[in-house]
Amino acid sequence: MSQDSLAKMECGECKQTNYYSTRNKKIKTRLALKKHCKHCKKHTDHKETK
Ligand SMILES: [Zn+2]
């Protein structure tokens, strides 16, 4: 198993956690991705949270 931490991807509109992404601890930048939110029923910006 890797030591990569698991980051939650949170919808910027409804704040629901919809996705998890594995990330390398060495990378400090926060991700923001356009993903489909099943709660908003559309594509929204998903931001990485702890
Ligand atoms: Zn949403």
mmCIF file of the protein (N, C-alpha, C, O) and its ligand, coordinates in Angstrom:
data_MODEL
# 
_entry.id   MODEL 
# 
loop_
_entity.id 
_entity.type 
_entity.pdbx_number_of_molecules 
1 polymer     1 
2 non-polymer 1 
# 
_entity_poly.entity_id                      1 
_entity_poly.type                           'polypeptide(L)' 
_entity_poly.nstd_linkage                   no 
_entity_poly.nstd_monomer                   no 
_entity_poly.pdbx_seq_one_letter_code       MSQDSLAKMECGECKQTNYYSTRNKKIKTRLALKKHCKHCKKHTDHKETK 
_entity_poly.pdbx_seq_one_letter_code_can   MSQDSLAKMECGECKQTNYYSTRNKKIKTRLALKKHCKHCKKHTDHKETK 
_entity_poly.pdbx_strand_id                 A 
# 
loop_
_entity_poly_seq.entity_id 
_entity_poly_seq.num 
_entity_poly_seq.mon_id 
_entity_poly_seq.hetero 
1 1  MET n 
1 2  SER n 
1 3  GLN n 
1 4  ASP n 
1 5  SER n 
1 6  LEU n 
1 7  ALA n 
1 8  LYS n 
1 9  MET n 
1 10 GLU n 
1 11 CYS n 
1 12 GLY n 
1 13 GLU n 
1 14 CYS n 
1 15 LYS n 
1 16 GLN n 
1 17 THR n 
1 18 ASN n 
1 19 TYR n 
1 20 TYR n 
1 21 SER n 
1 22 THR n 
1 23 ARG n 
1 24 ASN n 
1 25 LYS n 
1 26 LYS n 
1 27 ILE n 
1 28 LYS n 
1 29 THR n 
1 30 ARG n 
1 31 LEU n 
1 32 ALA n 
1 33 LEU n 
1 34 LYS n 
1 35 LYS n 
1 36 HIS n 
1 37 CYS n 
1 38 LYS n 
1 39 HIS n 
1 40 CYS n 
1 41 LYS n 
1 42 LYS n 
1 43 HIS n 
1 44 THR n 
1 45 ASP n 
1 46 HIS n 
1 47 LYS n 
1 48 GLU n 
1 49 THR n 
1 50 LYS n 
# 
loop_
_struct_asym.id 
_struct_asym.entity_id 
A 1 
B 2 
# 
loop_
_chem_comp.id 
_chem_comp.type 
_chem_comp.mon_nstd_flag 
ALA 'L-peptide linking' y 
ARG 'L-peptide linking' y 
ASN 'L-peptide linking' y 
ASP 'L-peptide linking' y 
CYS 'L-peptide linking' y 
GLN 'L-peptide linking' y 
GLU 'L-peptide linking' y 
GLY 'peptide linking'   y 
HIS 'L-peptide linking' y 
ILE 'L-peptide linking' y 
LEU 'L-peptide linking' y 
LYS 'L-peptide linking' y 
MET 'L-peptide linking' y 
SER 'L-peptide linking' y 
THR 'L-peptide linking' y 
TYR 'L-peptide linking' y 
ZN  non-polymer         . 
# 
_pdbx_entity_nonpoly.entity_id   2 
_pdbx_entity_nonpoly.name        ? 
_pdbx_entity_nonpoly.comp_id     ZN 
# 
_pdbx_nonpoly_scheme.asym_id         B 
_pdbx_nonpoly_scheme.entity_id       2 
_pdbx_nonpoly_scheme.mon_id          ZN 
_pdbx_nonpoly_scheme.ndb_seq_num     1 
_pdbx_nonpoly_scheme.pdb_seq_num     101 
_pdbx_nonpoly_scheme.auth_seq_num    101 
_pdbx_nonpoly_scheme.pdb_mon_id      ZN 
_pdbx_nonpoly_scheme.auth_mon_id     ZN 
_pdbx_nonpoly_scheme.pdb_strand_id   A 
_pdbx_nonpoly_scheme.pdb_ins_code    . 
# 
loop_
_atom_site.group_PDB 
_atom_site.id 
_atom_site.type_symbol 
_atom_site.label_atom_id 
_atom_site.label_alt_id 
_atom_site.label_comp_id 
_atom_site.label_asym_id 
_atom_site.label_entity_id 
_atom_site.label_seq_id 
_atom_site.pdbx_PDB_ins_code 
_atom_site.Cartn_x 
_atom_site.Cartn_y 
_atom_site.Cartn_z 
_atom_site.occupancy 
_atom_site.B_iso_or_equiv 
_atom_site.pdbx_formal_charge 
_atom_site.auth_seq_id 
_atom_site.auth_comp_id 
_atom_site.auth_asym_id 
_atom_site.auth_atom_id 
_atom_site.pdbx_PDB_model_num 
ATOM   1   N  N  . MET A 1 1  ? 0.841   -1.213 0.000   1.00 0.00 ? 1   MET A N  1 
ATOM   2   C  CA . MET A 1 1  ? 0.000   0.000  0.000   1.00 0.00 ? 1   MET A CA 1 
ATOM   3   C  C  . MET A 1 1  ? 0.862   1.243  0.000   1.00 0.00 ? 1   MET A C  1 
ATOM   4   O  O  . MET A 1 1  ? 1.945   1.260  0.584   1.00 0.00 ? 1   MET A O  1 
ATOM   5   N  N  . SER A 1 2  ? 0.388   2.263  -0.645  1.00 0.00 ? 2   SER A N  1 
ATOM   6   C  CA . SER A 1 2  ? 1.134   3.512  -0.682  1.00 0.00 ? 2   SER A CA 1 
ATOM   7   C  C  . SER A 1 2  ? 0.809   4.359  0.537   1.00 0.00 ? 2   SER A C  1 
ATOM   8   O  O  . SER A 1 2  ? -0.156  4.092  1.253   1.00 0.00 ? 2   SER A O  1 
ATOM   9   N  N  . GLN A 1 3  ? 1.595   5.347  0.756   1.00 0.00 ? 3   GLN A N  1 
ATOM   10  C  CA . GLN A 1 3  ? 1.386   6.266  1.867   1.00 0.00 ? 3   GLN A CA 1 
ATOM   11  C  C  . GLN A 1 3  ? 0.683   7.540  1.426   1.00 0.00 ? 3   GLN A C  1 
ATOM   12  O  O  . GLN A 1 3  ? 0.625   8.515  2.175   1.00 0.00 ? 3   GLN A O  1 
ATOM   13  N  N  . ASP A 1 4  ? 0.161   7.530  0.237   1.00 0.00 ? 4   ASP A N  1 
ATOM   14  C  CA . ASP A 1 4  ? -0.544  8.718  -0.231  1.00 0.00 ? 4   ASP A CA 1 
ATOM   15  C  C  . ASP A 1 4  ? -1.773  8.992  0.627   1.00 0.00 ? 4   ASP A C  1 
ATOM   16  O  O  . ASP A 1 4  ? -2.508  8.073  0.987   1.00 0.00 ? 4   ASP A O  1 
ATOM   17  N  N  . SER A 1 5  ? -1.982  10.237 0.943   1.00 0.00 ? 5   SER A N  1 
ATOM   18  C  CA . SER A 1 5  ? -3.145  10.588 1.750   1.00 0.00 ? 5   SER A CA 1 
ATOM   19  C  C  . SER A 1 5  ? -4.378  10.675 0.859   1.00 0.00 ? 5   SER A C  1 
ATOM   20  O  O  . SER A 1 5  ? -4.287  10.876 -0.352  1.00 0.00 ? 5   SER A O  1 
ATOM   21  N  N  . LEU A 1 6  ? -5.506  10.518 1.487   1.00 0.00 ? 6   LEU A N  1 
ATOM   22  C  CA . LEU A 1 6  ? -6.753  10.560 0.742   1.00 0.00 ? 6   LEU A CA 1 
ATOM   23  C  C  . LEU A 1 6  ? -7.383  11.931 0.931   1.00 0.00 ? 6   LEU A C  1 
ATOM   24  O  O  . LEU A 1 6  ? -7.646  12.359 2.054   1.00 0.00 ? 6   LEU A O  1 
ATOM   25  N  N  . ALA A 1 7  ? -7.615  12.594 -0.154  1.00 0.00 ? 7   ALA A N  1 
ATOM   26  C  CA . ALA A 1 7  ? -8.185  13.931 -0.079  1.00 0.00 ? 7   ALA A CA 1 
ATOM   27  C  C  . ALA A 1 7  ? -9.640  13.885 -0.507  1.00 0.00 ? 7   ALA A C  1 
ATOM   28  O  O  . ALA A 1 7  ? -10.007 13.183 -1.449  1.00 0.00 ? 7   ALA A O  1 
ATOM   29  N  N  . LYS A 1 8  ? -10.446 14.634 0.190   1.00 0.00 ? 8   LYS A N  1 
ATOM   30  C  CA . LYS A 1 8  ? -11.851 14.725 -0.182  1.00 0.00 ? 8   LYS A CA 1 
ATOM   31  C  C  . LYS A 1 8  ? -12.029 15.825 -1.210  1.00 0.00 ? 8   LYS A C  1 
ATOM   32  O  O  . LYS A 1 8  ? -11.406 16.884 -1.128  1.00 0.00 ? 8   LYS A O  1 
ATOM   33  N  N  . MET A 1 9  ? -12.875 15.562 -2.160  1.00 0.00 ? 9   MET A N  1 
ATOM   34  C  CA . MET A 1 9  ? -13.201 16.583 -3.146  1.00 0.00 ? 9   MET A CA 1 
ATOM   35  C  C  . MET A 1 9  ? -14.620 17.052 -2.848  1.00 0.00 ? 9   MET A C  1 
ATOM   36  O  O  . MET A 1 9  ? -15.589 16.301 -2.961  1.00 0.00 ? 9   MET A O  1 
ATOM   37  N  N  . GLU A 1 10 ? -14.705 18.316 -2.467  1.00 0.00 ? 10  GLU A N  1 
ATOM   38  C  CA . GLU A 1 10 ? -15.965 18.867 -1.991  1.00 0.00 ? 10  GLU A CA 1 
ATOM   39  C  C  . GLU A 1 10 ? -16.580 19.795 -3.029  1.00 0.00 ? 10  GLU A C  1 
ATOM   40  O  O  . GLU A 1 10 ? -15.890 20.622 -3.624  1.00 0.00 ? 10  GLU A O  1 
ATOM   41  N  N  . CYS A 1 11 ? -17.873 19.651 -3.239  1.00 0.00 ? 11  CYS A N  1 
ATOM   42  C  CA . CYS A 1 11 ? -18.576 20.515 -4.172  1.00 0.00 ? 11  CYS A CA 1 
ATOM   43  C  C  . CYS A 1 11 ? -18.553 21.950 -3.669  1.00 0.00 ? 11  CYS A C  1 
ATOM   44  O  O  . CYS A 1 11 ? -18.825 22.204 -2.496  1.00 0.00 ? 11  CYS A O  1 
ATOM   45  N  N  . GLY A 1 12 ? -18.233 22.875 -4.540  1.00 0.00 ? 12  GLY A N  1 
ATOM   46  C  CA . GLY A 1 12 ? -18.152 24.278 -4.147  1.00 0.00 ? 12  GLY A CA 1 
ATOM   47  C  C  . GLY A 1 12 ? -19.511 24.911 -3.904  1.00 0.00 ? 12  GLY A C  1 
ATOM   48  O  O  . GLY A 1 12 ? -19.594 25.996 -3.327  1.00 0.00 ? 12  GLY A O  1 
ATOM   49  N  N  . GLU A 1 13 ? -20.561 24.258 -4.331  1.00 0.00 ? 13  GLU A N  1 
ATOM   50  C  CA . GLU A 1 13 ? -21.897 24.851 -4.193  1.00 0.00 ? 13  GLU A CA 1 
ATOM   51  C  C  . GLU A 1 13 ? -22.682 24.256 -3.029  1.00 0.00 ? 13  GLU A C  1 
ATOM   52  O  O  . GLU A 1 13 ? -23.230 24.994 -2.210  1.00 0.00 ? 13  GLU A O  1 
ATOM   53  N  N  . CYS A 1 14 ? -22.741 22.930 -2.948  1.00 0.00 ? 14  CYS A N  1 
ATOM   54  C  CA . CYS A 1 14 ? -23.533 22.315 -1.873  1.00 0.00 ? 14  CYS A CA 1 
ATOM   55  C  C  . CYS A 1 14 ? -22.651 21.781 -0.745  1.00 0.00 ? 14  CYS A C  1 
ATOM   56  O  O  . CYS A 1 14 ? -23.159 21.326 0.280   1.00 0.00 ? 14  CYS A O  1 
ATOM   57  N  N  . LYS A 1 15 ? -21.359 21.835 -0.927  1.00 0.00 ? 15  LYS A N  1 
ATOM   58  C  CA . LYS A 1 15 ? -20.393 21.431 0.097   1.00 0.00 ? 15  LYS A CA 1 
ATOM   59  C  C  . LYS A 1 15 ? -20.428 19.943 0.427   1.00 0.00 ? 15  LYS A C  1 
ATOM   60  O  O  . LYS A 1 15 ? -19.913 19.519 1.461   1.00 0.00 ? 15  LYS A O  1 
ATOM   61  N  N  . GLN A 1 16 ? -21.020 19.175 -0.431  1.00 0.00 ? 16  GLN A N  1 
ATOM   62  C  CA . GLN A 1 16 ? -21.030 17.741 -0.215  1.00 0.00 ? 16  GLN A CA 1 
ATOM   63  C  C  . GLN A 1 16 ? -19.722 17.140 -0.722  1.00 0.00 ? 16  GLN A C  1 
ATOM   64  O  O  . GLN A 1 16 ? -19.169 17.577 -1.730  1.00 0.00 ? 16  GLN A O  1 
ATOM   65  N  N  . THR A 1 17 ? -19.253 16.151 -0.017  1.00 0.00 ? 17  THR A N  1 
ATOM   66  C  CA . THR A 1 17 ? -18.065 15.429 -0.469  1.00 0.00 ? 17  THR A CA 1 
ATOM   67  C  C  . THR A 1 17 ? -18.493 14.355 -1.450  1.00 0.00 ? 17  THR A C  1 
ATOM   68  O  O  . THR A 1 17 ? -19.180 13.400 -1.087  1.00 0.00 ? 17  THR A O  1 
ATOM   69  N  N  . ASN A 1 18 ? -18.086 14.519 -2.679  1.00 0.00 ? 18  ASN A N  1 
ATOM   70  C  CA . ASN A 1 18 ? -18.544 13.629 -3.731  1.00 0.00 ? 18  ASN A CA 1 
ATOM   71  C  C  . ASN A 1 18 ? -17.474 12.676 -4.227  1.00 0.00 ? 18  ASN A C  1 
ATOM   72  O  O  . ASN A 1 18 ? -17.774 11.593 -4.728  1.00 0.00 ? 18  ASN A O  1 
ATOM   73  N  N  . TYR A 1 19 ? -16.243 13.083 -4.087  1.00 0.00 ? 19  TYR A N  1 
ATOM   74  C  CA . TYR A 1 19 ? -15.165 12.269 -4.623  1.00 0.00 ? 19  TYR A CA 1 
ATOM   75  C  C  . TYR A 1 19 ? -14.011 12.220 -3.639  1.00 0.00 ? 19  TYR A C  1 
ATOM   76  O  O  . TYR A 1 19 ? -13.838 13.097 -2.793  1.00 0.00 ? 19  TYR A O  1 
ATOM   77  N  N  . TYR A 1 20 ? -13.236 11.170 -3.782  1.00 0.00 ? 20  TYR A N  1 
ATOM   78  C  CA . TYR A 1 20 ? -11.980 11.088 -3.053  1.00 0.00 ? 20  TYR A CA 1 
ATOM   79  C  C  . TYR A 1 20 ? -10.865 10.959 -4.064  1.00 0.00 ? 20  TYR A C  1 
ATOM   80  O  O  . TYR A 1 20 ? -10.989 10.258 -5.067  1.00 0.00 ? 20  TYR A O  1 
ATOM   81  N  N  . SER A 1 21 ? -9.797  11.632 -3.790  1.00 0.00 ? 21  SER A N  1 
ATOM   82  C  CA . SER A 1 21 ? -8.654  11.493 -4.676  1.00 0.00 ? 21  SER A CA 1 
ATOM   83  C  C  . SER A 1 21 ? -7.418  11.193 -3.844  1.00 0.00 ? 21  SER A C  1 
ATOM   84  O  O  . SER A 1 21 ? -7.201  11.792 -2.791  1.00 0.00 ? 21  SER A O  1 
ATOM   85  N  N  . THR A 1 22 ? -6.635  10.288 -4.317  1.00 0.00 ? 22  THR A N  1 
ATOM   86  C  CA . THR A 1 22 ? -5.355  10.057 -3.669  1.00 0.00 ? 22  THR A CA 1 
ATOM   87  C  C  . THR A 1 22 ? -4.390  11.125 -4.125  1.00 0.00 ? 22  THR A C  1 
ATOM   88  O  O  . THR A 1 22 ? -4.391  11.523 -5.290  1.00 0.00 ? 22  THR A O  1 
ATOM   89  N  N  . ARG A 1 23 ? -3.580  11.580 -3.217  1.00 0.00 ? 23  ARG A N  1 
ATOM   90  C  CA . ARG A 1 23 ? -2.646  12.638 -3.581  1.00 0.00 ? 23  ARG A CA 1 
ATOM   91  C  C  . ARG A 1 23 ? -1.300  12.370 -2.939  1.00 0.00 ? 23  ARG A C  1 
ATOM   92  O  O  . ARG A 1 23 ? -1.189  11.793 -1.857  1.00 0.00 ? 23  ARG A O  1 
ATOM   93  N  N  . ASN A 1 24 ? -0.309  12.804 -3.641  1.00 0.00 ? 24  ASN A N  1 
ATOM   94  C  CA . ASN A 1 24 ? 1.041   12.697 -3.123  1.00 0.00 ? 24  ASN A CA 1 
ATOM   95  C  C  . ASN A 1 24 ? 1.264   13.776 -2.078  1.00 0.00 ? 24  ASN A C  1 
ATOM   96  O  O  . ASN A 1 24 ? 0.976   14.947 -2.325  1.00 0.00 ? 24  ASN A O  1 
ATOM   97  N  N  . LYS A 1 25 ? 1.766   13.399 -0.929  1.00 0.00 ? 25  LYS A N  1 
ATOM   98  C  CA . LYS A 1 25 ? 1.983   14.359 0.157   1.00 0.00 ? 25  LYS A CA 1 
ATOM   99  C  C  . LYS A 1 25 ? 2.957   15.462 -0.216  1.00 0.00 ? 25  LYS A C  1 
ATOM   100 O  O  . LYS A 1 25 ? 2.945   16.545 0.369   1.00 0.00 ? 25  LYS A O  1 
ATOM   101 N  N  . LYS A 1 26 ? 3.791   15.177 -1.185  1.00 0.00 ? 26  LYS A N  1 
ATOM   102 C  CA . LYS A 1 26 ? 4.785   16.181 -1.582  1.00 0.00 ? 26  LYS A CA 1 
ATOM   103 C  C  . LYS A 1 26 ? 4.137   17.318 -2.356  1.00 0.00 ? 26  LYS A C  1 
ATOM   104 O  O  . LYS A 1 26 ? 4.694   18.411 -2.457  1.00 0.00 ? 26  LYS A O  1 
ATOM   105 N  N  . ILE A 1 27 ? 2.985   17.059 -2.889  1.00 0.00 ? 27  ILE A N  1 
ATOM   106 C  CA . ILE A 1 27 ? 2.304   18.097 -3.663  1.00 0.00 ? 27  ILE A CA 1 
ATOM   107 C  C  . ILE A 1 27 ? 1.402   18.894 -2.736  1.00 0.00 ? 27  ILE A C  1 
ATOM   108 O  O  . ILE A 1 27 ? 0.451   18.353 -2.171  1.00 0.00 ? 27  ILE A O  1 
ATOM   109 N  N  . LYS A 1 28 ? 1.693   20.157 -2.580  1.00 0.00 ? 28  LYS A N  1 
ATOM   110 C  CA . LYS A 1 28 ? 0.969   20.989 -1.629  1.00 0.00 ? 28  LYS A CA 1 
ATOM   111 C  C  . LYS A 1 28 ? -0.177  21.765 -2.262  1.00 0.00 ? 28  LYS A C  1 
ATOM   112 O  O  . LYS A 1 28 ? -1.047  22.295 -1.571  1.00 0.00 ? 28  LYS A O  1 
ATOM   113 N  N  . THR A 1 29 ? -0.158  21.819 -3.548  1.00 0.00 ? 29  THR A N  1 
ATOM   114 C  CA . THR A 1 29 ? -1.180  22.619 -4.208  1.00 0.00 ? 29  THR A CA 1 
ATOM   115 C  C  . THR A 1 29 ? -2.552  21.984 -4.058  1.00 0.00 ? 29  THR A C  1 
ATOM   116 O  O  . THR A 1 29 ? -2.695  20.762 -4.094  1.00 0.00 ? 29  THR A O  1 
ATOM   117 N  N  . ARG A 1 30 ? -3.534  22.813 -3.893  1.00 0.00 ? 30  ARG A N  1 
ATOM   118 C  CA . ARG A 1 30 ? -4.898  22.334 -3.783  1.00 0.00 ? 30  ARG A CA 1 
ATOM   119 C  C  . ARG A 1 30 ? -5.504  22.169 -5.164  1.00 0.00 ? 30  ARG A C  1 
ATOM   120 O  O  . ARG A 1 30 ? -5.343  22.997 -6.061  1.00 0.00 ? 30  ARG A O  1 
ATOM   121 N  N  . LEU A 1 31 ? -6.198  21.074 -5.282  1.00 0.00 ? 31  LEU A N  1 
ATOM   122 C  CA . LEU A 1 31 ? -6.825  20.815 -6.563  1.00 0.00 ? 31  LEU A CA 1 
ATOM   123 C  C  . LEU A 1 31 ? -8.222  21.415 -6.603  1.00 0.00 ? 31  LEU A C  1 
ATOM   124 O  O  . LEU A 1 31 ? -8.933  21.462 -5.599  1.00 0.00 ? 31  LEU A O  1 
ATOM   125 N  N  . ALA A 1 32 ? -8.580  21.857 -7.757  1.00 0.00 ? 32  ALA A N  1 
ATOM   126 C  CA . ALA A 1 32 ? -9.966  22.271 -7.994  1.00 0.00 ? 32  ALA A CA 1 
ATOM   127 C  C  . ALA A 1 32 ? -10.357 21.714 -9.352  1.00 0.00 ? 32  ALA A C  1 
ATOM   128 O  O  . ALA A 1 32 ? -9.787  22.070 -10.383 1.00 0.00 ? 32  ALA A O  1 
ATOM   129 N  N  . LEU A 1 33 ? -11.322 20.853 -9.323  1.00 0.00 ? 33  LEU A N  1 
ATOM   130 C  CA . LEU A 1 33 ? -11.684 20.167 -10.553 1.00 0.00 ? 33  LEU A CA 1 
ATOM   131 C  C  . LEU A 1 33 ? -13.161 20.333 -10.850 1.00 0.00 ? 33  LEU A C  1 
ATOM   132 O  O  . LEU A 1 33 ? -13.994 20.403 -9.946  1.00 0.00 ? 33  LEU A O  1 
ATOM   133 N  N  . LYS A 1 34 ? -13.459 20.392 -12.109 1.00 0.00 ? 34  LYS A N  1 
ATOM   134 C  CA . LYS A 1 34 ? -14.852 20.375 -12.548 1.00 0.00 ? 34  LYS A CA 1 
ATOM   135 C  C  . LYS A 1 34 ? -15.326 18.933 -12.555 1.00 0.00 ? 34  LYS A C  1 
ATOM   136 O  O  . LYS A 1 34 ? -14.853 18.106 -13.334 1.00 0.00 ? 34  LYS A O  1 
ATOM   137 N  N  . LYS A 1 35 ? -16.264 18.654 -11.676 1.00 0.00 ? 35  LYS A N  1 
ATOM   138 C  CA . LYS A 1 35 ? -16.800 17.305 -11.629 1.00 0.00 ? 35  LYS A CA 1 
ATOM   139 C  C  . LYS A 1 35 ? -18.304 17.360 -11.478 1.00 0.00 ? 35  LYS A C  1 
ATOM   140 O  O  . LYS A 1 35 ? -18.879 18.359 -11.044 1.00 0.00 ? 35  LYS A O  1 
ATOM   141 N  N  . HIS A 1 36 ? -18.917 16.258 -11.850 1.00 0.00 ? 36  HIS A N  1 
ATOM   142 C  CA . HIS A 1 36 ? -20.370 16.215 -11.738 1.00 0.00 ? 36  HIS A CA 1 
ATOM   143 C  C  . HIS A 1 36 ? -20.781 15.981 -10.301 1.00 0.00 ? 36  HIS A C  1 
ATOM   144 O  O  . HIS A 1 36 ? -20.326 15.034 -9.659  1.00 0.00 ? 36  HIS A O  1 
ATOM   145 N  N  . CYS A 1 37 ? -21.643 16.846 -9.800  1.00 0.00 ? 37  CYS A N  1 
ATOM   146 C  CA . CYS A 1 37 ? -22.181 16.698 -8.456  1.00 0.00 ? 37  CYS A CA 1 
ATOM   147 C  C  . CYS A 1 37 ? -23.565 16.072 -8.546  1.00 0.00 ? 37  CYS A C  1 
ATOM   148 O  O  . CYS A 1 37 ? -24.458 16.596 -9.212  1.00 0.00 ? 37  CYS A O  1 
ATOM   149 N  N  . LYS A 1 38 ? -23.725 14.953 -7.872  1.00 0.00 ? 38  LYS A N  1 
ATOM   150 C  CA . LYS A 1 38 ? -25.018 14.266 -7.933  1.00 0.00 ? 38  LYS A CA 1 
ATOM   151 C  C  . LYS A 1 38 ? -26.077 15.010 -7.135  1.00 0.00 ? 38  LYS A C  1 
ATOM   152 O  O  . LYS A 1 38 ? -27.274 14.806 -7.337  1.00 0.00 ? 38  LYS A O  1 
ATOM   153 N  N  . HIS A 1 39 ? -25.630 15.880 -6.224  1.00 0.00 ? 39  HIS A N  1 
ATOM   154 C  CA . HIS A 1 39 ? -26.587 16.654 -5.425  1.00 0.00 ? 39  HIS A CA 1 
ATOM   155 C  C  . HIS A 1 39 ? -27.083 17.871 -6.206  1.00 0.00 ? 39  HIS A C  1 
ATOM   156 O  O  . HIS A 1 39 ? -28.273 18.186 -6.198  1.00 0.00 ? 39  HIS A O  1 
ATOM   157 N  N  . CYS A 1 40 ? -26.156 18.545 -6.876  1.00 0.00 ? 40  CYS A N  1 
ATOM   158 C  CA . CYS A 1 40 ? -26.519 19.708 -7.684  1.00 0.00 ? 40  CYS A CA 1 
ATOM   159 C  C  . CYS A 1 40 ? -27.028 19.277 -9.068  1.00 0.00 ? 40  CYS A C  1 
ATOM   160 O  O  . CYS A 1 40 ? -27.672 20.052 -9.775  1.00 0.00 ? 40  CYS A O  1 
ATOM   161 N  N  . LYS A 1 41 ? -26.731 18.052 -9.430  1.00 0.00 ? 41  LYS A N  1 
ATOM   162 C  CA . LYS A 1 41 ? -27.095 17.513 -10.734 1.00 0.00 ? 41  LYS A CA 1 
ATOM   163 C  C  . LYS A 1 41 ? -26.509 18.319 -11.892 1.00 0.00 ? 41  LYS A C  1 
ATOM   164 O  O  . LYS A 1 41 ? -27.145 18.531 -12.924 1.00 0.00 ? 41  LYS A O  1 
ATOM   165 N  N  . LYS A 1 42 ? -25.298 18.747 -11.680 1.00 0.00 ? 42  LYS A N  1 
ATOM   166 C  CA . LYS A 1 42 ? -24.576 19.461 -12.740 1.00 0.00 ? 42  LYS A CA 1 
ATOM   167 C  C  . LYS A 1 42 ? -23.090 19.458 -12.405 1.00 0.00 ? 42  LYS A C  1 
ATOM   168 O  O  . LYS A 1 42 ? -22.672 19.029 -11.330 1.00 0.00 ? 42  LYS A O  1 
ATOM   169 N  N  . HIS A 1 43 ? -22.320 19.942 -13.346 1.00 0.00 ? 43  HIS A N  1 
ATOM   170 C  CA . HIS A 1 43 ? -20.885 20.042 -13.099 1.00 0.00 ? 43  HIS A CA 1 
ATOM   171 C  C  . HIS A 1 43 ? -20.586 21.294 -12.291 1.00 0.00 ? 43  HIS A C  1 
ATOM   172 O  O  . HIS A 1 43 ? -21.031 22.394 -12.619 1.00 0.00 ? 43  HIS A O  1 
ATOM   173 N  N  . THR A 1 44 ? -19.828 21.098 -11.239 1.00 0.00 ? 44  THR A N  1 
ATOM   174 C  CA . THR A 1 44 ? -19.433 22.224 -10.395 1.00 0.00 ? 44  THR A CA 1 
ATOM   175 C  C  . THR A 1 44 ? -17.941 22.105 -10.096 1.00 0.00 ? 44  THR A C  1 
ATOM   176 O  O  . THR A 1 44 ? -17.322 21.075 -10.363 1.00 0.00 ? 44  THR A O  1 
ATOM   177 N  N  . ASP A 1 45 ? -17.385 23.152 -9.550  1.00 0.00 ? 45  ASP A N  1 
ATOM   178 C  CA . ASP A 1 45 ? -16.004 23.092 -9.101  1.00 0.00 ? 45  ASP A CA 1 
ATOM   179 C  C  . ASP A 1 45 ? -15.935 22.316 -7.800  1.00 0.00 ? 45  ASP A C  1 
ATOM   180 O  O  . ASP A 1 45 ? -16.649 22.612 -6.842  1.00 0.00 ? 45  ASP A O  1 
ATOM   181 N  N  . HIS A 1 46 ? -15.071 21.328 -7.782  1.00 0.00 ? 46  HIS A N  1 
ATOM   182 C  CA . HIS A 1 46 ? -14.845 20.562 -6.562  1.00 0.00 ? 46  HIS A CA 1 
ATOM   183 C  C  . HIS A 1 46 ? -13.473 20.890 -6.024  1.00 0.00 ? 46  HIS A C  1 
ATOM   184 O  O  . HIS A 1 46 ? -12.474 20.806 -6.739  1.00 0.00 ? 46  HIS A O  1 
ATOM   185 N  N  . LYS A 1 47 ? -13.430 21.260 -4.774  1.00 0.00 ? 47  LYS A N  1 
ATOM   186 C  CA . LYS A 1 47 ? -12.157 21.628 -4.173  1.00 0.00 ? 47  LYS A CA 1 
ATOM   187 C  C  . LYS A 1 47 ? -11.719 20.584 -3.166  1.00 0.00 ? 47  LYS A C  1 
ATOM   188 O  O  . LYS A 1 47 ? -12.519 19.918 -2.510  1.00 0.00 ? 47  LYS A O  1 
ATOM   189 N  N  . GLU A 1 48 ? -10.426 20.481 -3.084  1.00 0.00 ? 48  GLU A N  1 
ATOM   190 C  CA . GLU A 1 48 ? -9.846  19.514 -2.176  1.00 0.00 ? 48  GLU A CA 1 
ATOM   191 C  C  . GLU A 1 48 ? -9.912  20.020 -0.740  1.00 0.00 ? 48  GLU A C  1 
ATOM   192 O  O  . GLU A 1 48 ? -9.550  21.162 -0.457  1.00 0.00 ? 48  GLU A O  1 
ATOM   193 N  N  . THR A 1 49 ? -10.368 19.174 0.146   1.00 0.00 ? 49  THR A N  1 
ATOM   194 C  CA . THR A 1 49 ? -10.378 19.514 1.569   1.00 0.00 ? 49  THR A CA 1 
ATOM   195 C  C  . THR A 1 49 ? -9.650  18.429 2.351   1.00 0.00 ? 49  THR A C  1 
ATOM   196 O  O  . THR A 1 49 ? -9.345  17.360 1.821   1.00 0.00 ? 49  THR A O  1 
ATOM   197 N  N  . LYS A 1 50 ? -9.382  18.716 3.601   1.00 0.00 ? 50  LYS A N  1 
ATOM   198 C  CA . LYS A 1 50 ? -8.676  17.723 4.415   1.00 0.00 ? 50  LYS A CA 1 
ATOM   199 C  C  . LYS A 1 50 ? -9.640  16.628 4.895   1.00 0.00 ? 50  LYS A C  1 
ATOM   200 O  O  . LYS A 1 50 ? -9.226  15.703 5.594   1.00 0.00 ? 50  LYS A O  1 
HETATM 201 ZN ZN . ZN  B 2 .  ? -23.061 20.090 -5.309  1.00 0.00 2 101 ZN  A ZN 1 
# 
